[in-house]
């Protein structure tokens, strides 16, 4: 068990706190006896779901606000020891059909949050959830932090801007900030109504509802995955370690799998179901990155992080969760 006692009695703000990763982080922080405030817009298109915090709702403070509201954020950042900045627009397709909203949430709002910290709480430590999407189509595998950055969609460009604002404020204003480039995060609490957050969500939904899993392309695309508990570990380690300040870190896994084999594994765990290979929809084909998996050596060597939950174990826990709680996520 990693030692996170530094969080006892600290004040922690989590943007996107009722979403998938935010709520998992909040649960861990509550168990560490931190004083947790969750900010979430609860806009239906995004990941916020009140059931995500049903077991801790009396142990956290919930503020329903939008990170695009500079006045709300200026108030909320005051007095906080840590800010886990997880709020974001995650859909790659939505970023292409509505680029302005993606810009507002993933770039402009990030700048105003940092300005609020500079003016009202320069001592806060900020951990920003970035994405592997900003690398674009890999030139080599596994992808390390030195890989060229060539986003293939608006989401990747705006997340990159958000990330670099954090690093700039670290370097210029000495507001301690770092960024974690997340790969495919999955687990209980992820959005399964559609593929806005991760394609794995709609796969799990289809499996449980008795529909075939749709695998786009030839199904041989390689991907790596992180179970949400491992991602929470990484966020907490980055928060308490000064070696993280001003740095970006890839998350990743030693195990990567092609999508056809991933569908087979899900069916094997659930003990029923089918998958079918279907052509890429044109809008997805235009921004597909082919094979991708990360090199997470830097965070392993700097902060001591490595994933602990195997894909098989993580997927089993995920399927069990949605089988038991389907009404809260699928209807």
C-alpha positions as CSV (number, residue, x, y, z in Angstrom):
1,X,0.0,0.0,0.0
2,X,1.4,3.4,-1.0
3,X,1.7,5.9,1.8
4,X,-0.6,8.8,1.1
5,X,-0.9,10.1,4.7
6,X,0.1,13.6,3.5
7,X,-3.6,14.1,2.5
8,X,-5.0,13.7,6.0
9,X,-6.9,16.9,6.9
10,X,-5.8,18.7,3.7
11,X,-8.3,20.7,1.5
12,X,-8.7,19.2,-1.9
13,X,-10.6,20.5,-4.9
14,X,-11.5,18.1,-7.7
15,X,-12.9,19.6,-11.0
16,X,-15.0,17.1,-12.8
17,X,-15.4,15.5,-9.4
18,X,-18.7,13.7,-10.1
19,X,-17.3,12.2,-13.3
20,X,-15.6,8.9,-13.7
21,X,-12.0,9.5,-12.6
22,X,-13.0,12.4,-10.3
23,X,-15.4,10.3,-8.2
24,X,-12.9,7.4,-7.9
25,X,-10.3,9.9,-6.7
26,X,-12.8,11.5,-4.3
27,X,-13.6,8.2,-2.8
28,X,-9.9,7.5,-2.1
29,X,-9.4,11.0,-0.7
30,X,-12.3,10.6,1.7
31,X,-10.8,7.4,2.9
32,X,-7.5,9.3,3.5
33,X,-9.5,11.8,5.6
34,X,-9.0,14.7,3.3
35,X,-11.6,17.5,3.1
36,X,-12.9,17.2,-0.4
37,X,-14.8,19.6,-2.6
38,X,-16.2,18.3,-5.9
39,X,-16.9,20.7,-8.7
40,X,-19.0,19.5,-11.6
41,X,-21.4,21.1,-14.1
42,X,-23.5,17.9,-14.3
43,X,-24.2,18.7,-18.0
44,X,-25.7,15.5,-19.3
45,X,-23.4,15.2,-22.3
46,X,-20.4,14.9,-20.0
47,X,-19.4,12.3,-17.5
48,X,-21.0,13.6,-14.3
49,X,-23.3,11.1,-12.6
50,X,-24.5,11.5,-9.1
51,X,-24.6,7.8,-8.5
52,X,-20.8,7.9,-8.8
53,X,-20.7,9.5,-5.3
54,X,-23.8,7.9,-3.7
55,X,-21.6,6.2,-1.0
56,X,-19.6,9.3,-0.1
57,X,-22.1,12.1,-0.8
58,X,-22.3,13.0,3.0
59,X,-18.5,13.1,3.3
60,X,-17.8,15.6,0.5
61,X,-18.9,19.1,-0.5
62,X,-20.5,19.3,-3.9
63,X,-20.5,22.5,-5.9
64,X,-22.5,22.4,-9.1
65,X,-20.6,24.9,-11.3
66,X,-19.0,25.0,-14.6
67,X,-15.2,25.4,-14.9
68,X,-16.0,28.0,-17.7
69,X,-17.3,30.3,-14.9
70,X,-14.3,32.4,-13.8
71,X,-16.1,33.8,-10.8
72,X,-17.0,30.4,-9.4
73,X,-13.5,29.1,-9.9
74,X,-11.9,32.2,-8.3
75,X,-14.0,31.5,-5.2
76,X,-13.5,27.7,-5.2
77,X,-9.7,27.6,-5.5
78,X,-9.2,29.7,-2.3
79,X,-7.7,27.9,0.6
80,X,-7.2,24.6,-1.2
81,X,-4.0,22.6,-0.7
82,X,-4.4,20.5,-3.9
83,X,-6.4,21.0,-7.1
84,X,-7.0,17.9,-9.2
85,X,-8.0,19.5,-12.5
86,X,-9.9,16.7,-14.2
87,X,-12.9,18.5,-15.8
88,X,-12.8,18.3,-19.6
89,X,-14.6,17.6,-22.8
90,X,-13.4,14.1,-23.8
91,X,-15.2,13.3,-27.0
92,X,-12.9,13.4,-30.0
93,X,-15.9,13.5,-32.4
94,X,-17.7,16.2,-30.4
95,X,-14.5,18.3,-30.6
96,X,-14.6,18.1,-34.4
97,X,-18.4,18.9,-34.7
98,X,-18.3,21.6,-32.0
99,X,-14.7,22.9,-31.8
100,X,-15.6,26.1,-30.0
101,X,-17.1,24.3,-26.9
102,X,-14.0,22.1,-26.8
103,X,-11.8,25.2,-26.9
104,X,-13.8,26.8,-24.1
105,X,-13.6,23.9,-21.8
106,X,-10.2,22.3,-22.5
107,X,-8.2,25.5,-23.1
108,X,-9.9,28.8,-22.2
109,X,-11.3,27.5,-18.9
110,X,-7.9,26.0,-17.9
111,X,-6.3,29.4,-18.4
112,X,-8.9,31.1,-16.2
113,X,-8.5,28.4,-13.5
114,X,-4.7,29.1,-13.4
115,X,-5.3,32.8,-13.3
116,X,-7.6,32.3,-10.3
117,X,-4.8,30.3,-8.6
118,X,-2.2,32.9,-9.4
119,X,-4.4,35.7,-7.9
120,X,-6.0,33.9,-4.9
121,X,-4.0,30.7,-4.1
122,X,-0.5,30.6,-5.6
123,X,0.5,27.9,-3.0
124,X,-1.8,25.3,-4.4
125,X,-0.5,22.2,-6.1
126,X,-2.3,21.4,-9.4
127,X,-2.4,18.0,-11.2
128,X,-3.8,18.3,-14.7
129,X,-5.4,15.3,-16.5
130,X,-4.0,15.4,-20.0
131,X,-4.3,12.8,-22.8
132,X,-2.2,10.6,-25.0
133,X,-4.4,11.9,-27.9
134,X,-2.0,14.9,-28.3
135,X,0.7,12.6,-29.8
136,X,-1.4,11.7,-32.8
137,X,-0.4,8.8,-35.0
138,X,2.7,7.2,-33.4
139,X,6.0,7.3,-35.3
140,X,7.3,4.6,-33.0
141,X,6.1,2.4,-30.2
142,X,6.0,2.5,-27.2
143,X,5.4,6.3,-27.2
144,X,7.5,8.2,-24.7
145,X,7.3,11.8,-23.6
146,X,9.9,12.8,-26.3
147,X,7.7,11.6,-29.1
148,X,6.7,14.4,-31.6
149,X,3.3,16.0,-30.8
150,X,0.9,16.0,-33.7
151,X,-2.7,16.0,-32.6
152,X,-5.2,14.6,-35.1
153,X,-8.2,16.3,-33.8
154,X,-9.4,19.6,-32.1
155,X,-9.5,17.8,-28.7
156,X,-5.8,16.9,-28.8
157,X,-4.9,20.5,-29.7
158,X,-6.9,22.0,-26.9
159,X,-5.8,19.5,-24.3
160,X,-2.2,20.3,-25.3
161,X,-2.9,24.0,-24.8
162,X,-4.4,23.3,-21.4
163,X,-1.4,21.2,-20.4
164,X,1.1,23.8,-21.5
165,X,-0.7,26.6,-19.7
166,X,-0.2,24.5,-16.5
167,X,3.5,24.1,-17.2
168,X,3.9,27.8,-18.1
169,X,2.4,28.9,-14.8
170,X,4.6,26.4,-13.0
171,X,7.7,27.8,-14.7
172,X,6.9,31.5,-14.7
173,X,4.7,32.0,-11.6
174,X,6.0,29.1,-9.6
175,X,2.5,27.6,-9.1
176,X,3.4,24.0,-8.7
177,X,1.7,22.1,-11.5
178,X,2.2,18.9,-13.5
179,X,0.3,16.9,-16.1
180,X,-0.4,13.2,-16.6
181,X,-1.1,12.0,-20.1
182,X,-3.7,9.4,-19.6
183,X,-4.2,6.5,-22.0
184,X,-7.5,4.4,-22.1
185,X,-8.8,4.6,-18.5
186,X,-11.6,2.3,-17.7
187,X,-13.5,0.9,-14.7
188,X,-16.6,1.5,-12.6
189,X,-18.1,4.9,-13.1
190,X,-17.1,5.4,-16.7
191,X,-19.7,6.6,-19.2
192,X,-21.4,3.7,-21.0
193,X,-24.3,5.4,-22.6
194,X,-22.2,6.2,-25.6
195,X,-18.5,6.4,-26.7
196,X,-18.0,10.0,-25.6
197,X,-15.6,9.0,-22.9
198,X,-14.1,5.7,-24.1
199,X,-15.1,3.1,-26.7
200,X,-14.8,0.5,-23.9
201,X,-17.9,1.9,-22.2
202,X,-20.2,1.2,-25.2
203,X,-18.6,-2.2,-25.6
204,X,-19.5,-3.1,-22.0
205,X,-23.0,-1.8,-22.4
206,X,-23.6,-3.8,-25.6
207,X,-22.2,-6.9,-23.9
208,X,-24.6,-6.6,-20.9
209,X,-27.6,-5.7,-23.2
210,X,-26.9,-8.8,-25.4
211,X,-25.9,-6.8,-28.5
212,X,-22.8,-7.5,-30.5
213,X,-19.6,-5.5,-29.7
214,X,-18.8,-3.5,-32.8
215,X,-15.0,-3.5,-33.6
216,X,-14.0,-0.9,-36.1
217,X,-11.5,-1.5,-38.9
218,X,-9.7,-4.8,-39.0
219,X,-9.7,-5.1,-35.1
220,X,-5.9,-5.5,-35.1
221,X,-5.2,-2.0,-33.6
222,X,-3.1,-2.2,-30.5
223,X,-4.1,-0.3,-27.3
224,X,-3.0,-0.1,-23.7
225,X,-5.4,0.4,-20.8
226,X,-5.3,1.6,-17.2
227,X,-7.8,0.6,-14.5
228,X,-9.1,3.6,-12.7
229,X,-7.6,2.7,-9.3
230,X,-4.1,2.7,-10.9
231,X,-4.8,6.2,-12.4
232,X,-5.9,7.5,-9.0
233,X,-2.6,6.2,-7.6
234,X,-0.7,8.1,-10.2
235,X,-2.6,11.3,-9.5
236,X,-2.0,11.1,-5.8
237,X,1.7,10.3,-6.3
238,X,2.1,13.3,-8.6
239,X,0.4,15.6,-6.0
240,X,2.7,14.8,-3.1
241,X,6.0,14.6,-4.9
242,X,7.9,17.8,-5.7
243,X,9.8,15.9,-8.4
244,X,6.6,16.1,-10.5
245,X,6.4,19.9,-10.5
246,X,6.7,21.2,-14.1
247,X,6.7,17.7,-15.6
248,X,4.5,15.7,-17.9
249,X,4.2,12.0,-17.5
250,X,2.7,9.2,-19.6
251,X,0.6,6.6,-18.0
252,X,0.5,3.2,-19.6
253,X,0.7,-0.6,-19.2
254,X,3.1,-3.4,-19.7
255,X,0.2,-5.3,-21.4
256,X,-1.2,-4.1,-24.6
257,X,-3.9,-5.9,-26.7
258,X,-5.5,-5.7,-30.1
259,X,-9.2,-4.8,-30.2
260,X,-10.3,-8.1,-31.6
261,X,-8.6,-9.9,-28.7
262,X,-10.0,-7.4,-26.2
263,X,-13.5,-8.1,-27.4
264,X,-12.8,-11.8,-27.1
265,X,-11.5,-11.3,-23.5
266,X,-14.7,-9.4,-22.5
267,X,-16.9,-12.1,-23.9
268,X,-14.8,-14.8,-22.1
269,X,-15.2,-12.9,-18.8
270,X,-18.9,-12.3,-19.3
271,X,-19.3,-15.9,-20.5
272,X,-21.6,-14.9,-23.4
273,X,-21.8,-12.4,-26.2
274,X,-20.4,-11.8,-29.7
275,X,-18.4,-9.2,-31.6
276,X,-18.5,-8.2,-35.2
277,X,-15.9,-6.4,-37.4
278,X,-17.4,-3.3,-39.0
279,X,-16.0,-0.6,-41.3
280,X,-14.8,2.6,-39.6
281,X,-17.4,5.4,-39.8
282,X,-15.8,8.1,-42.0
283,X,-15.7,10.7,-39.1
284,X,-13.8,8.3,-36.9
285,X,-11.5,7.0,-39.7
286,X,-10.3,10.5,-40.3
287,X,-8.9,10.8,-36.7
288,X,-7.9,7.2,-36.0
289,X,-4.3,6.9,-34.8
290,X,-3.7,3.2,-35.6
291,X,-1.6,1.3,-33.0
292,X,-0.8,3.0,-29.7
293,X,0.7,2.1,-26.4
294,X,2.7,4.2,-24.0
295,X,6.2,4.1,-22.4
296,X,5.6,5.0,-18.8
297,X,9.3,4.6,-17.7
298,X,9.5,8.3,-16.7
299,X,6.8,8.2,-14.1
300,X,8.0,4.8,-12.9
301,X,11.5,6.1,-12.3
302,X,10.5,9.6,-11.0
303,X,7.5,8.8,-8.8
304,X,7.6,5.0,-8.5
305,X,4.3,4.4,-10.3
306,X,3.4,1.3,-12.2
307,X,0.0,-0.2,-12.9
308,X,-1.0,-3.0,-10.6
309,X,-4.4,-4.2,-12.0
310,X,-4.2,-6.6,-15.0
311,X,-6.7,-6.0,-17.9
312,X,-8.4,-9.3,-17.1
313,X,-8.9,-8.4,-13.4
314,X,-9.9,-4.8,-14.2
315,X,-12.4,-5.9,-16.9
316,X,-14.0,-8.5,-14.5
317,X,-14.5,-5.8,-11.8
318,X,-15.9,-3.4,-14.4
319,X,-18.4,-5.9,-15.9
320,X,-19.6,-6.9,-12.4
321,X,-20.1,-3.3,-11.5
322,X,-22.3,-2.5,-14.5
323,X,-24.2,-5.8,-14.3
324,X,-25.2,-4.8,-10.7
325,X,-25.7,-1.0,-11.4
326,X,-27.0,-0.9,-15.0
327,X,-30.1,1.2,-14.2
328,X,-27.9,4.1,-13.0
329,X,-25.7,4.2,-16.1
330,X,-27.6,2.7,-19.1
331,X,-31.1,4.1,-18.8
